Amino acid sequence: MYVTKNHIPRRTFLRGAGVTLALPLLESMVPALTPTRLTAAAPVRRFVGIWHPHGAAPGFWSPLQEGKDFEFSFITKPLEPLRNRVVLITGLDMPEAMATNEEPGGDHARGAVLLSGARPRRNSVSPFLGTTIDQMIAARHGQDTILSSLQLGVEDAGNYGNCNWGYSCAYTNSISWASPTEPLPTQANPRVVFERLFGDGTSLEERVRDRRRNASILDAVIGQLGAFKQQLGAGDRARIDTYVDNIRELERRIQIAIEHSINEPTSDVPFGLPASKHVHFRLMYDLMALALEGDITRSITFMLGRDLSSATFPESGYIGAWHGTSHHGDKPENIANYAKVNRYHVQNLAYFCEKLKHIPDGDGTMLDHVLIYKGSNMGNSHRHAHEKVPVILVGGIDGTFKGNRHLVFPDNTQRTSNMLLSLLHLYGIDAGKIGTSTGRIEPLEMA
């Protein structure tokens, strides 16, 4: 292969009954004596958008120092080992989510602003927002993947009807919009997501039938897998073994979660949701990591919950309901308890990032070739304030996006829609305008 420059195509799949197994990037997929930029090892730009409802605990979120080598705050401390890939932003506002004199309420109904920068349309026959940046990135960078994009959540809900103040429930239940009138529903069931990642395009019912014949999806391709590995070098064989082991282990954990699910399977959804929210979060993050490693998709959104969520997180050290805890009354003890909930979700983000950091990808790691944006539509949630919303960015996009930065902007000077415009520019997309944006944030784009 070194002499002839022969190589395995990047888009190589193993197929069996109800199964399409995408493969990770292998050395054998990179022709020798060829510039990296002309091979499958050229950096691929990926995006993950994570929605965090109910804002952040004031006084516990923003680091005190600006610029490089800042001291991580209580909430962001779990990301410290990843400092060189972390950018924190303080001072961004979401005016599109703010109440007006005409509609003093509805603060919990405008969450879809996160990736759109557009104000949701109220009292409309059908929901209307704007195309979100994850879909723009998918259109540019994900057209040759199995799934152009993936929308995940942990709380099941439909996109129909009005929620409050005349707003469609679609604005609360979907942060990914393919067009101004097309919200994309989230999938909260880990097993259904697993089947989608490794399915062959047949219906869910057909894949369930095949799975009853085979204990694992890998059973359907085990013969091909053995034959395929024979043509690989030792390094690639080890990479395949690790990848397959990770799939098998995740499948096993999902099966355990199904056996302890909170709802009975039905013909439409033959697998229940995990009873433990902690288990549920980790499974979804692991599924996202596998989807990126196999290059099954390059654009993912993940809703950690919905506004007004009553979920509890004992692993955080506090057991109060999420929305209730967010209304801390500006009391120090209550704020400290809510900070524990915020920190817990950052710990889960750090878990995901560490996984990506240890997945090799071309001349770097998966974390080098992705950008994860975790944000909310609120700052101080007790006051339903949409100023100073928390923004966490982790990753290198294509290896060039610099971390170890805390960017601070004066009050009422920058908005998240401007940040979205800058992120699109970093992905090679010059949108001109998104939502209510007024211009890019140039300090964010500087190395």
KERO-455905 format. One record per residue (C-alpha): x, y, z negated. Coordinates in Angstrom, 2 decimals, padded with zeros to 5 digits. Example, Ala and Ser with C-alpha at 12.3 -4.5 7.8 and 13.67 -1.06 7.14 Angstrom:
2
c1: 012.30&c2: -004.50&c3: -007.80
c1: 013.67&c2: -001.06&c3: -007.14
end
This chain:
447
c1: 000.00&c2: 000.00&c3: 000.00
c1: 002.90&c2: 002.36&c3: -000.73
c1: 004.40&c2: 001.90&c3: 002.72
c1: 001.20&c2: 001.76&c3: 004.77
c1: -000.75&c2: 004.36&c3: 002.72
c1: -003.66&c2: 001.89&c3: 002.62
c1: -006.02&c2: 002.53&c3: -000.27
c1: -009.40&c2: 001.56&c3: -001.68
c1: -012.15&c2: 004.10&c3: -000.90
c1: -013.17&c2: 006.24&c3: -003.90
c1: -016.78&c2: 005.35&c3: -003.22
c1: -016.37&c2: 001.63&c3: -003.96
c1: -019.26&c2: -000.17&c3: -005.67
c1: -019.91&c2: -003.69&c3: -006.86
c1: -023.49&c2: -004.78&c3: -006.24
c1: -025.63&c2: -007.55&c3: -007.66
c1: -029.30&c2: -008.24&c3: -008.39
c1: -030.68&c2: -004.90&c3: -009.52
c1: -027.20&c2: -003.52&c3: -010.18
c1: -024.83&c2: -001.02&c3: -008.58
c1: -021.62&c2: -000.71&c3: -010.59
c1: -019.69&c2: 002.46&c3: -009.81
c1: -015.97&c2: 002.31&c3: -010.57
c1: -013.65&c2: 004.78&c3: -012.29
c1: -010.83&c2: 006.47&c3: -010.41
c1: -008.05&c2: 003.92&c3: -009.84
c1: -004.44&c2: 004.30&c3: -008.70
c1: -005.34&c2: 002.08&c3: -005.75
c1: -007.77&c2: 004.74&c3: -004.55
c1: -004.95&c2: 007.27&c3: -004.10
c1: -002.83&c2: 006.85&c3: -000.94
c1: 000.91&c2: 007.14&c3: -001.47
c1: 003.03&c2: 009.94&c3: 000.00
c1: -000.03&c2: 012.19&c3: 000.33
c1: -000.58&c2: 015.57&c3: -001.36
c1: -002.87&c2: 015.17&c3: -004.39
c1: -005.32&c2: 017.76&c3: -003.08
c1: -005.99&c2: 015.52&c3: -000.08
c1: -006.72&c2: 012.42&c3: -002.14
c1: -009.39&c2: 011.11&c3: -004.50
c1: -007.16&c2: 012.29&c3: -007.37
c1: -007.80&c2: 015.96&c3: -006.49
c1: -009.45&c2: 017.63&c3: -009.49
c1: -013.23&c2: 017.25&c3: -009.45
c1: -015.32&c2: 019.97&c3: -011.07
c1: -018.00&c2: 018.70&c3: -013.42
c1: -020.51&c2: 020.48&c3: -015.65
c1: -022.43&c2: 019.62&c3: -018.82
c1: -024.99&c2: 022.02&c3: -020.32
c1: -026.11&c2: 021.31&c3: -023.90
c1: -029.15&c2: 023.03&c3: -025.38
c1: -029.13&c2: 023.73&c3: -029.12
c1: -032.43&c2: 025.14&c3: -030.41
c1: -032.88&c2: 027.48&c3: -033.38
c1: -029.62&c2: 029.43&c3: -033.18
c1: -026.75&c2: 029.43&c3: -035.66
c1: -026.34&c2: 030.26&c3: -039.35
c1: -025.16&c2: 033.91&c3: -039.62
c1: -021.79&c2: 034.27&c3: -041.30
c1: -020.81&c2: 030.65&c3: -040.60
c1: -020.61&c2: 030.65&c3: -036.80
c1: -018.23&c2: 033.30&c3: -035.47
c1: -014.47&c2: 033.16&c3: -036.23
c1: -013.06&c2: 036.28&c3: -037.88
c1: -010.15&c2: 036.68&c3: -035.46
c1: -010.38&c2: 037.62&c3: -031.80
c1: -008.15&c2: 036.31&c3: -029.01
c1: -005.78&c2: 033.35&c3: -029.27
c1: -004.93&c2: 031.21&c3: -032.29
c1: -008.07&c2: 032.24&c3: -034.15
c1: -009.17&c2: 030.41&c3: -037.28
c1: -012.14&c2: 028.17&c3: -036.56
c1: -015.29&c2: 028.92&c3: -038.53
c1: -017.12&c2: 026.43&c3: -040.75
c1: -019.49&c2: 025.50&c3: -037.92
c1: -016.87&c2: 025.26&c3: -035.14
c1: -014.12&c2: 023.62&c3: -037.25
c1: -014.71&c2: 020.11&c3: -035.78
c1: -013.42&c2: 021.44&c3: -032.43
c1: -010.05&c2: 022.55&c3: -033.82
c1: -008.15&c2: 019.46&c3: -032.56
c1: -009.33&c2: 020.45&c3: -029.06
c1: -008.27&c2: 024.11&c3: -029.43
c1: -006.45&c2: 024.31&c3: -026.11
c1: -009.67&c2: 023.47&c3: -024.27
c1: -012.06&c2: 025.58&c3: -026.40
c1: -013.44&c2: 029.05&c3: -025.66
c1: -015.81&c2: 030.64&c3: -028.19
c1: -017.79&c2: 033.75&c3: -027.30
c1: -019.30&c2: 036.21&c3: -029.77
c1: -021.59&c2: 039.11&c3: -028.91
c1: -023.63&c2: 037.84&c3: -025.96
c1: -027.34&c2: 038.68&c3: -025.87
c1: -030.31&c2: 037.00&c3: -024.15
c1: -032.64&c2: 039.89&c3: -023.31
c1: -034.71&c2: 037.56&c3: -021.11
c1: -035.74&c2: 035.65&c3: -024.24
c1: -036.63&c2: 038.71&c3: -026.32
c1: -040.17&c2: 039.62&c3: -027.33
c1: -041.78&c2: 042.76&c3: -025.92
c1: -044.56&c2: 045.03&c3: -027.12
c1: -046.93&c2: 043.22&c3: -024.80
c1: -045.99&c2: 039.79&c3: -026.14
c1: -044.61&c2: 040.02&c3: -029.68
c1: -044.55&c2: 036.24&c3: -030.06
c1: -043.51&c2: 033.30&c3: -027.93
c1: -039.87&c2: 033.28&c3: -029.04
c1: -039.91&c2: 029.49&c3: -029.19
c1: -041.38&c2: 029.25&c3: -025.70
c1: -038.56&c2: 030.84&c3: -023.73
c1: -035.76&c2: 028.30&c3: -024.24
c1: -035.32&c2: 027.65&c3: -020.52
c1: -033.40&c2: 030.93&c3: -020.33
c1: -030.23&c2: 029.02&c3: -021.33
c1: -029.10&c2: 028.04&c3: -017.82
c1: -031.30&c2: 030.30&c3: -015.70
c1: -030.76&c2: 033.80&c3: -017.08
c1: -034.35&c2: 034.48&c3: -015.96
c1: -037.38&c2: 035.40&c3: -018.03
c1: -040.11&c2: 032.74&c3: -017.96
c1: -043.35&c2: 033.85&c3: -016.32
c1: -046.26&c2: 033.98&c3: -018.75
c1: -049.97&c2: 033.29&c3: -018.09
c1: -049.13&c2: 031.82&c3: -014.70
c1: -051.06&c2: 029.13&c3: -012.86
c1: -047.82&c2: 027.17&c3: -012.64
c1: -044.49&c2: 027.65&c3: -014.40
c1: -042.01&c2: 029.96&c3: -012.71
c1: -038.42&c2: 030.58&c3: -013.79
c1: -035.32&c2: 030.30&c3: -011.60
c1: -032.88&c2: 027.71&c3: -010.28
c1: -030.47&c2: 026.81&c3: -013.09
c1: -026.69&c2: 026.76&c3: -012.75
c1: -026.43&c2: 023.00&c3: -013.31
c1: -028.48&c2: 022.52&c3: -010.14
c1: -026.39&c2: 025.01&c3: -008.19
c1: -023.25&c2: 023.17&c3: -009.29
c1: -024.84&c2: 019.82&c3: -008.39
c1: -025.70&c2: 021.11&c3: -004.92
c1: -022.10&c2: 022.21&c3: -004.40
c1: -020.12&c2: 019.45&c3: -006.08
c1: -022.41&c2: 016.45&c3: -006.49
c1: -023.83&c2: 015.61&c3: -003.09
c1: -021.74&c2: 012.47&c3: -002.62
c1: -022.44&c2: 010.99&c3: -006.06
c1: -025.08&c2: 008.37&c3: -006.86
c1: -027.04&c2: 010.89&c3: -008.93
c1: -026.75&c2: 014.55&c3: -007.99
c1: -027.62&c2: 015.45&c3: -011.58
c1: -028.84&c2: 013.94&c3: -014.83
c1: -031.24&c2: 015.44&c3: -017.40
c1: -031.18&c2: 013.99&c3: -020.92
c1: -032.84&c2: 014.64&c3: -024.26
c1: -033.69&c2: 012.96&c3: -027.55
c1: -037.30&c2: 014.05&c3: -027.98
c1: -039.86&c2: 012.69&c3: -025.52
c1: -042.34&c2: 015.20&c3: -024.11
c1: -044.30&c2: 016.04&c3: -020.97
c1: -044.07&c2: 019.22&c3: -018.94
c1: -047.77&c2: 020.01&c3: -018.78
c1: -050.14&c2: 022.46&c3: -020.44
c1: -049.47&c2: 025.60&c3: -022.46
c1: -047.48&c2: 025.56&c3: -025.67
c1: -048.01&c2: 029.04&c3: -027.15
c1: -048.49&c2: 032.67&c3: -026.15
c1: -049.54&c2: 031.60&c3: -022.65
c1: -046.24&c2: 029.92&c3: -021.80
c1: -046.13&c2: 026.58&c3: -020.03
c1: -044.64&c2: 023.72&c3: -022.05
c1: -042.20&c2: 023.26&c3: -019.16
c1: -040.17&c2: 026.18&c3: -020.54
c1: -039.73&c2: 024.35&c3: -023.84
c1: -039.19&c2: 020.86&c3: -022.47
c1: -036.86&c2: 021.50&c3: -019.51
c1: -033.64&c2: 023.48&c3: -019.29
c1: -032.82&c2: 022.20&c3: -015.79
c1: -034.80&c2: 023.64&c3: -012.86
c1: -034.25&c2: 022.56&c3: -009.26
c1: -036.12&c2: 025.66&c3: -008.07
c1: -038.12&c2: 028.46&c3: -009.70
c1: -041.19&c2: 026.21&c3: -009.66
c1: -039.59&c2: 022.78&c3: -010.23
c1: -038.62&c2: 021.92&c3: -013.83
c1: -036.78&c2: 018.62&c3: -014.10
c1: -038.02&c2: 016.40&c3: -016.94
c1: -035.57&c2: 014.98&c3: -019.46
c1: -035.10&c2: 011.30&c3: -020.16
c1: -034.78&c2: 010.50&c3: -023.86
c1: -034.63&c2: 006.70&c3: -023.74
c1: -031.03&c2: 005.37&c3: -023.78
c1: -031.92&c2: 002.06&c3: -022.13
c1: -033.82&c2: 003.75&c3: -019.32
c1: -030.83&c2: 006.05&c3: -018.76
c1: -028.49&c2: 003.05&c3: -018.76
c1: -030.64&c2: 001.30&c3: -016.18
c1: -030.65&c2: 004.44&c3: -014.05
c1: -026.85&c2: 004.79&c3: -014.15
c1: -026.26&c2: 001.21&c3: -013.09
c1: -029.43&c2: 000.41&c3: -011.17
c1: -029.57&c2: -000.20&c3: -007.42
c1: -032.54&c2: 002.00&c3: -006.60
c1: -035.20&c2: -000.60&c3: -007.37
c1: -037.99&c2: 000.20&c3: -009.79
c1: -037.50&c2: 000.08&c3: -013.55
c1: -039.84&c2: -002.92&c3: -013.77
c1: -037.75&c2: -004.84&c3: -011.22
c1: -034.55&c2: -004.07&c3: -013.12
c1: -036.15&c2: -005.18&c3: -016.39
c1: -037.10&c2: -008.46&c3: -014.69
c1: -033.53&c2: -008.92&c3: -013.49
c1: -032.25&c2: -008.14&c3: -016.96
c1: -034.41&c2: -010.92&c3: -018.39
c1: -032.51&c2: -013.28&c3: -016.09
c1: -029.14&c2: -011.82&c3: -017.02
c1: -028.14&c2: -010.89&c3: -020.55
c1: -026.02&c2: -008.01&c3: -019.22
c1: -025.87&c2: -005.94&c3: -016.05
c1: -022.31&c2: -007.20&c3: -015.72
c1: -023.58&c2: -010.76&c3: -015.26
c1: -024.89&c2: -009.74&c3: -011.84
c1: -021.45&c2: -008.62&c3: -010.62
c1: -019.07&c2: -010.79&c3: -012.63
c1: -018.06&c2: -012.88&c3: -009.61
c1: -017.34&c2: -009.83&c3: -007.46
c1: -015.51&c2: -008.19&c3: -010.34
c1: -013.05&c2: -011.06&c3: -010.64
c1: -012.36&c2: -011.15&c3: -006.92
c1: -012.01&c2: -007.36&c3: -006.76
c1: -009.45&c2: -007.26&c3: -009.57
c1: -007.17&c2: -009.72&c3: -007.76
c1: -006.24&c2: -007.05&c3: -005.21
c1: -005.32&c2: -004.50&c3: -007.91
c1: -002.10&c2: -003.71&c3: -009.72
c1: -001.68&c2: -004.32&c3: -013.44
c1: -002.53&c2: -000.72&c3: -014.37
c1: -005.77&c2: -000.73&c3: -012.40
c1: -006.76&c2: -004.13&c3: -013.78
c1: -006.32&c2: -002.78&c3: -017.30
c1: -008.37&c2: 000.31&c3: -016.40
c1: -011.19&c2: -001.84&c3: -015.02
c1: -011.12&c2: -004.06&c3: -018.11
c1: -011.40&c2: -001.07&c3: -020.44
c1: -014.23&c2: 000.43&c3: -018.37
c1: -016.15&c2: -002.85&c3: -018.30
c1: -015.60&c2: -003.42&c3: -022.02
c1: -016.99&c2: 000.05&c3: -022.73
c1: -020.08&c2: -000.70&c3: -020.64
c1: -020.62&c2: -004.01&c3: -022.38
c1: -020.20&c2: -002.47&c3: -025.84
c1: -022.57&c2: 000.39&c3: -025.06
c1: -025.13&c2: -002.07&c3: -023.70
c1: -024.84&c2: -004.07&c3: -026.92
c1: -025.37&c2: -000.97&c3: -029.08
c1: -028.38&c2: 000.08&c3: -027.02
c1: -029.89&c2: -003.38&c3: -027.50
c1: -029.44&c2: -003.10&c3: -031.28
c1: -031.11&c2: 000.33&c3: -031.19
c1: -034.04&c2: -001.13&c3: -029.22
c1: -034.52&c2: -003.78&c3: -031.89
c1: -034.85&c2: -001.00&c3: -034.47
c1: -036.87&c2: 001.38&c3: -032.32
c1: -039.49&c2: 003.83&c3: -033.57
c1: -042.14&c2: 003.00&c3: -031.00
c1: -043.47&c2: -000.11&c3: -029.32
c1: -042.35&c2: -000.80&c3: -025.74
c1: -044.98&c2: -000.42&c3: -023.02
c1: -045.24&c2: -001.46&c3: -019.40
c1: -044.18&c2: 002.06&c3: -018.38
c1: -041.36&c2: 002.36&c3: -020.93
c1: -040.28&c2: -001.16&c3: -021.84
c1: -037.69&c2: 000.02&c3: -024.36
c1: -038.24&c2: 001.95&c3: -027.58
c1: -036.36&c2: 005.03&c3: -028.84
c1: -033.71&c2: 004.54&c3: -031.54
c1: -035.01&c2: 005.03&c3: -035.06
c1: -031.84&c2: 006.85&c3: -036.11
c1: -031.28&c2: 010.30&c3: -034.59
c1: -027.55&c2: 009.93&c3: -035.29
c1: -027.41&c2: 006.68&c3: -033.32
c1: -029.51&c2: 008.28&c3: -030.59
c1: -027.14&c2: 011.25&c3: -030.20
c1: -024.04&c2: 009.06&c3: -030.03
c1: -025.61&c2: 006.72&c3: -027.47
c1: -026.55&c2: 009.62&c3: -025.23
c1: -023.07&c2: 011.15&c3: -025.47
c1: -021.55&c2: 007.76&c3: -024.64
c1: -023.86&c2: 007.41&c3: -021.64
c1: -022.79&c2: 010.86&c3: -020.46
c1: -019.12&c2: 009.90&c3: -020.76
c1: -019.68&c2: 006.74&c3: -018.70
c1: -021.65&c2: 008.68&c3: -016.07
c1: -018.74&c2: 011.10&c3: -015.67
c1: -016.04&c2: 008.41&c3: -015.75
c1: -017.72&c2: 006.39&c3: -013.00
c1: -018.36&c2: 009.63&c3: -011.06
c1: -022.03&c2: 008.63&c3: -011.01
c1: -022.90&c2: 012.29&c3: -011.44
c1: -021.04&c2: 015.58&c3: -011.89
c1: -023.83&c2: 017.64&c3: -013.44
c1: -025.59&c2: 016.80&c3: -016.71
c1: -027.89&c2: 018.66&c3: -019.07
c1: -028.67&c2: 017.49&c3: -022.59
c1: -031.36&c2: 018.85&c3: -024.91
c1: -030.48&c2: 018.16&c3: -028.55
c1: -034.10&c2: 018.88&c3: -029.42
c1: -036.92&c2: 021.25&c3: -028.64
c1: -037.79&c2: 024.52&c3: -030.31
c1: -039.95&c2: 023.85&c3: -033.38
c1: -038.29&c2: 020.43&c3: -033.78
c1: -038.89&c2: 018.82&c3: -037.16
c1: -035.99&c2: 016.36&c3: -036.82
c1: -033.75&c2: 015.78&c3: -039.83
c1: -030.06&c2: 014.94&c3: -039.90
c1: -028.97&c2: 013.27&c3: -043.16
c1: -025.45&c2: 012.84&c3: -041.76
c1: -025.08&c2: 016.63&c3: -041.90
c1: -025.25&c2: 016.62&c3: -045.70
c1: -028.67&c2: 018.27&c3: -045.72
c1: -032.03&c2: 016.61&c3: -045.07
c1: -034.34&c2: 019.55&c3: -044.36
c1: -036.34&c2: 019.66&c3: -041.12
c1: -034.50&c2: 021.47&c3: -038.32
c1: -036.98&c2: 024.27&c3: -037.59
c1: -037.93&c2: 024.80&c3: -041.21
c1: -034.28&c2: 024.98&c3: -042.23
c1: -033.59&c2: 027.53&c3: -039.51
c1: -035.97&c2: 029.93&c3: -041.28
c1: -033.52&c2: 030.47&c3: -044.11
c1: -035.00&c2: 033.75&c3: -045.33
c1: -031.53&c2: 035.30&c3: -045.24
c1: -030.87&c2: 033.61&c3: -048.58
c1: -027.20&c2: 032.53&c3: -048.97
c1: -027.96&c2: 029.01&c3: -050.21
c1: -030.43&c2: 028.36&c3: -047.38
c1: -028.04&c2: 029.77&c3: -044.79
c1: -025.28&c2: 027.49&c3: -046.09
c1: -027.58&c2: 024.47&c3: -045.73
c1: -028.46&c2: 025.46&c3: -042.19
c1: -024.76&c2: 025.87&c3: -041.41
c1: -024.33&c2: 022.19&c3: -042.30
c1: -026.92&c2: 021.28&c3: -039.66
c1: -025.13&c2: 023.47&c3: -037.10
c1: -021.77&c2: 021.91&c3: -037.94
c1: -023.21&c2: 018.42&c3: -037.59
c1: -024.16&c2: 019.09&c3: -033.97
c1: -020.68&c2: 020.48&c3: -033.28
c1: -019.23&c2: 017.30&c3: -034.80
c1: -021.21&c2: 015.30&c3: -032.25
c1: -019.91&c2: 017.58&c3: -029.50
c1: -016.35&c2: 016.98&c3: -030.72
c1: -017.02&c2: 013.22&c3: -030.61
c1: -018.03&c2: 013.55&c3: -026.95
c1: -015.05&c2: 015.75&c3: -026.09
c1: -012.60&c2: 013.36&c3: -027.72
c1: -013.96&c2: 010.54&c3: -025.58
c1: -013.46&c2: 012.61&c3: -022.44
c1: -009.97&c2: 013.59&c3: -023.59
c1: -008.94&c2: 009.94&c3: -023.58
c1: -010.36&c2: 009.08&c3: -020.14
c1: -007.62&c2: 009.48&c3: -017.49
c1: -008.72&c2: 011.35&c3: -014.37
c1: -006.27&c2: 012.11&c3: -011.59
c1: -003.46&c2: 014.32&c3: -012.84
c1: -005.20&c2: 014.94&c3: -016.18
c1: -008.14&c2: 013.75&c3: -018.25
c1: -011.88&c2: 013.93&c3: -017.86
c1: -011.92&c2: 016.82&c3: -020.35
c1: -009.57&c2: 018.74&c3: -018.05
c1: -012.03&c2: 018.36&c3: -015.18
c1: -015.32&c2: 019.36&c3: -016.79
c1: -016.82&c2: 022.36&c3: -018.51
c1: -019.23&c2: 021.81&c3: -021.37
c1: -021.43&c2: 024.75&c3: -022.27
c1: -023.26&c2: 024.43&c3: -025.59
c1: -025.61&c2: 027.28&c3: -026.38
c1: -028.91&c2: 028.46&c3: -027.79
c1: -031.48&c2: 031.14&c3: -027.02
c1: -031.28&c2: 032.51&c3: -030.57
c1: -028.67&c2: 033.98&c3: -032.87
c1: -030.24&c2: 034.47&c3: -036.30
c1: -033.18&c2: 032.11&c3: -035.92
c1: -034.91&c2: 033.25&c3: -039.10
c1: -035.44&c2: 036.62&c3: -037.43
c1: -036.05&c2: 035.09&c3: -033.99
c1: -033.16&c2: 037.27&c3: -032.85
c1: -031.85&c2: 036.78&c3: -029.33
c1: -028.72&c2: 038.84&c3: -029.89
c1: -025.29&c2: 037.41&c3: -030.65
c1: -026.29&c2: 033.94&c3: -029.49
c1: -023.70&c2: 031.21&c3: -030.12
c1: -021.70&c2: 030.13&c3: -027.06
c1: -019.21&c2: 027.26&c3: -027.02
c1: -017.27&c2: 026.31&c3: -023.88
c1: -015.03&c2: 023.24&c3: -023.83
c1: -013.02&c2: 021.86&c3: -020.91
c1: -010.80&c2: 022.89&c3: -018.03
c1: -013.25&c2: 022.82&c3: -015.06
c1: -010.52&c2: 021.79&c3: -012.58
c1: -007.62&c2: 021.99&c3: -015.04
c1: -007.12&c2: 025.74&c3: -014.64
c1: -009.66&c2: 027.16&c3: -017.11
c1: -007.74&c2: 028.26&c3: -020.20
c1: -008.82&c2: 027.51&c3: -023.75
c1: -007.68&c2: 028.68&c3: -027.20
c1: -009.69&c2: 031.89&c3: -026.83
c1: -012.28&c2: 033.70&c3: -028.91
c1: -013.88&c2: 036.42&c3: -026.80
c1: -015.72&c2: 039.14&c3: -028.72
c1: -017.95&c2: 041.74&c3: -027.07
c1: -019.38&c2: 044.88&c3: -028.69
c1: -023.07&c2: 044.80&c3: -029.56
c1: -025.51&c2: 045.26&c3: -026.68
c1: -022.87&c2: 045.22&c3: -023.95
c1: -022.93&c2: 041.73&c3: -022.43
c1: -025.54&c2: 039.10&c3: -021.75
c1: -025.44&c2: 035.35&c3: -021.19
c1: -026.71&c2: 035.73&c3: -017.61
c1: -023.44&c2: 037.53&c3: -016.82
c1: -021.57&c2: 034.60&c3: -018.32
c1: -023.58&c2: 032.21&c3: -016.11
c1: -022.59&c2: 034.27&c3: -013.08
c1: -018.93&c2: 033.98&c3: -014.08
c1: -019.22&c2: 030.22&c3: -014.59
c1: -020.66&c2: 029.83&c3: -011.10
c1: -017.74&c2: 031.85&c3: -009.73
c1: -015.31&c2: 029.49&c3: -011.48
c1: -017.03&c2: 026.63&c3: -009.65
c1: -016.50&c2: 028.39&c3: -006.34
c1: -020.11&c2: 029.59&c3: -006.12
c1: -020.60&c2: 033.32&c3: -005.50
c1: -024.27&c2: 033.74&c3: -006.30
c1: -024.20&c2: 037.52&c3: -006.42
c1: -026.88&c2: 037.51&c3: -009.10
c1: -028.59&c2: 035.03&c3: -011.40
c1: -031.65&c2: 035.97&c3: -013.41
c1: -031.15&c2: 039.42&c3: -014.90
c1: -027.35&c2: 039.42&c3: -014.55
c1: -025.62&c2: 042.76&c3: -013.99
c1: -022.14&c2: 041.48&c3: -013.11
c1: -019.54&c2: 038.86&c3: -013.97
c1: -017.61&c2: 038.83&c3: -017.25
c1: -014.08&c2: 039.18&c3: -015.92
c1: -012.27&c2: 038.51&c3: -019.25
c1: -013.87&c2: 035.05&c3: -019.25
c1: -012.32&c2: 034.25&c3: -015.86
c1: -008.82&c2: 035.44&c3: -016.72
c1: -006.11&c2: 032.87&c3: -017.42
end
